[in-house]
Amino acid sequence: MYRASIVLLVACGGSAPPASAPQNTPPPPPTAPAIEPEVIETKQPDPNDPALARQQAIEQARDAGILGTAPSPAPEGPLDKTSIRREIRAHLKPIQYCYEKQLLDRPTLTGTTLVQFLIATDGHVETSVGSGFDPKVDTCVADAVKQIMFPKPDAGGTMQVNYPFTFRPAS
C-alpha cells in the first residue's frame, strides 16, 4: 500500500507594469502573501473503499448535471495568507481526491500543480486554472479550488493567488 503526500505552497508576487505601459490601465489585482509549505500525507486509495465509490458517484452526478453544488457562505475575517491557507485546508478532501483517483491508475505519479485563481470582491473564486502536472489532476484541482468561498478581499478589490500543490507518494 502506498502513502501519498500533498505539499501546499502559496506563492505570490506582483510585478510592476512595464515602463512602456499606458498610464491609464488599472493596476493588477493584489496577490496573496507567500506562506510556508505544508505537507499532508495520504495513503494509496483502496478501489473497494465505499467512501471512494461514493465520491466517484457524486462526481459523476455533478458531471452529468444531476447534482449541483451548494454555495458556501462567505467566511468572516480579512483575506490574508492565513485565511487563504485555512480555507484551502478546510477543503483538502476534494483536492486530495483529484490526486488519489489518478494514483489508482499510476501508483508512481508525482509532481506539482500550480493553481492560479482570482478571488472576487464577494469572496467567490471567479477563475481558477491548474497547470504543470498531470492534466486530469490539474483540471480537477482547479475545479475543486473554484468551489471554495474565501473571505472578501480587503478594500473590496479582487485578489490573484498562485497556489502550488505538490503531490507525491509518502515514504
C-alpha positions in Angstrom: 0.0 0.0 0.0 1.3 3.4 -0.9 1.1 6.6 1.1 1.0 9.9 -0.7 1.8 13.4 0.4 0.5 16.7 -0.8 2.7 19.7 -0.3 0.9 23.0 -0.3 2.6 26.3 -1.0 1.2 29.7 -1.7 3.3 31.8 -3.9 2.7 35.4 -4.6 4.2 38.3 -6.0 3.4 41.1 -8.3 5.2 42.7 -11.0 5.2 46.3 -11.9 3.8 47.1 -15.3 6.5 47.6 -18.0 7.7 51.2 -18.3 6.1 51.4 -21.7 2.6 50.5 -20.3 0.0 53.2 -20.7 -0.7 55.2 -17.5 -4.5 54.8 -17.7 -4.5 50.9 -17.3 -5.9 49.7 -14.0 -3.4 48.2 -11.6 -3.4 44.4 -11.4 -5.2 42.8 -8.5 -3.0 42.3 -5.4 -1.5 38.9 -4.8 -1.6 36.9 -1.6 1.5 36.9 0.5 3.7 33.8 0.5 3.2 31.1 3.1 5.3 28.2 4.3 4.9 24.8 2.7 2.5 22.3 4.2 2.8 18.5 3.9 -0.3 16.3 4.1 0.1 12.5 4.0 -2.5 10.2 2.4 -2.3 6.5 1.6 -2.9 4.8 -1.7 -6.7 4.7 -2.1 -8.4 1.3 -1.9 -10.5 0.8 -5.1 -13.0 -1.1 -3.0 -13.5 1.6 -0.4 -17.2 2.7 -0.2 -16.2 6.3 0.6 -14.2 6.4 -2.7 -17.1 4.9 -4.6 -19.5 7.4 -3.0 -17.2 10.3 -4.0 -16.9 9.0 -7.6 -20.7 8.7 -7.8 -21.1 12.3 -6.6 -18.6 13.5 -9.2 -20.3 11.6 -12.0 -23.7 13.0 -10.9 -22.2 16.6 -10.9 -20.6 16.0 -14.3 -24.0 14.8 -15.7 -25.7 17.9 -14.3 -27.9 15.9 -12.0 -26.3 17.2 -8.8 -25.4 20.8 -8.4 -23.0 22.4 -5.9 -24.4 24.2 -2.9 -22.8 27.6 -2.4 -20.9 28.0 0.8 -21.4 31.1 3.0 -18.5 33.6 2.9 -16.2 33.1 5.9 -15.6 36.1 8.2 -12.3 37.9 8.6 -9.7 39.6 6.4 -8.3 37.9 3.3 -4.6 37.2 4.1 -2.3 34.2 3.8 -3.6 32.7 6.9 -7.2 32.8 5.8 -6.4 31.5 2.3 -4.5 28.6 3.8 -7.3 27.9 6.3 -9.9 27.8 3.6 -7.7 25.6 1.3 -7.0 23.2 4.3 -10.7 23.1 5.1 -11.4 21.9 1.5 -8.5 19.5 1.1 -10.5 16.3 0.7 -11.7 17.1 -2.9 -8.2 18.2 -3.8 -6.7 15.1 -2.3 -9.3 13.0 -4.2 -8.2 14.5 -7.5 -4.7 13.1 -6.9 -5.9 9.8 -5.4 -8.1 8.9 -8.3 -5.2 9.2 -10.8 -2.9 7.4 -8.3 -5.1 4.3 -8.7 -4.0 4.1 -12.3 -0.5 5.4 -11.9 1.0 4.5 -8.5 4.2 6.4 -9.1 2.5 9.6 -10.1 4.3 12.6 -8.6 4.5 16.3 -9.4 3.3 19.9 -8.7 0.1 21.5 -9.9 0.1 25.3 -9.8 -3.4 26.7 -9.4 -3.8 30.3 -10.3 -7.1 31.7 -9.1 -8.8 35.1 -8.7 -10.9 35.8 -5.6 -13.7 38.2 -6.5 -15.0 41.0 -4.3 -17.6 38.8 -2.6 -15.1 36.0 -1.8 -16.0 33.5 -4.5 -13.4 32.2 -6.9 -14.0 33.9 -10.2 -11.4 32.0 -12.3 -9.2 29.0 -11.5 -6.7 27.3 -13.8 -4.3 24.5 -12.9 -1.1 23.6 -14.8 2.3 22.0 -14.7 1.4 18.4 -13.8 -1.0 15.7 -15.0 -3.7 17.4 -17.0 -6.5 15.5 -15.2 -5.1 16.4 -11.8 -4.6 20.0 -12.9 -8.1 20.4 -14.1 -9.7 18.6 -11.1 -7.7 20.6 -8.5 -8.6 23.9 -10.2 -12.3 22.9 -10.3 -12.1 22.0 -6.6 -10.5 25.3 -5.7 -13.2 27.1 -7.7 -15.8 25.7 -5.3 -14.1 27.4 -2.2 -15.6 30.5 -0.7 -13.0 32.8 0.8 -13.4 35.9 3.0 -13.9 39.1 1.0 -10.7 40.7 -0.1 -9.8 43.8 1.9 -10.8 47.2 0.5 -13.4 45.5 -1.8 -11.0 44.6 -4.5 -10.0 41.2 -6.1 -7.0 39.1 -5.2 -4.9 36.9 -7.5 -3.5 33.8 -5.8 -0.9 31.4 -7.1 -1.1 28.2 -5.0 1.1 25.2 -5.8 0.1 21.7 -4.7 2.9 19.1 -4.7 1.7 15.5 -4.9 4.0 12.6 -4.1 3.8 9.1 -2.7 4.7 9.1 1.0 7.6 7.2 2.3 
